[in-house]
């Protein structure tokens, strides 16, 4: 397999200067990006956007019509 350009540069630094550049990399023992759970409102909005709206509108109209007949 081919060696990447970055690896070639690391190997050259190791040969010429004797420095292992990989040891200079910062290691974090925790995730550096932020995670956020969705709120209840966001999950409900996703459900409304996921499915076609016209199906929901038809269901709402049918529910209103059936409600009117029961009164």
Residue pairs with C-beta under 8 A, 6 or more apart in sequence:
3 11
10 21
10 22
13 19
13 21
14 20
14 21
38 46
48 56
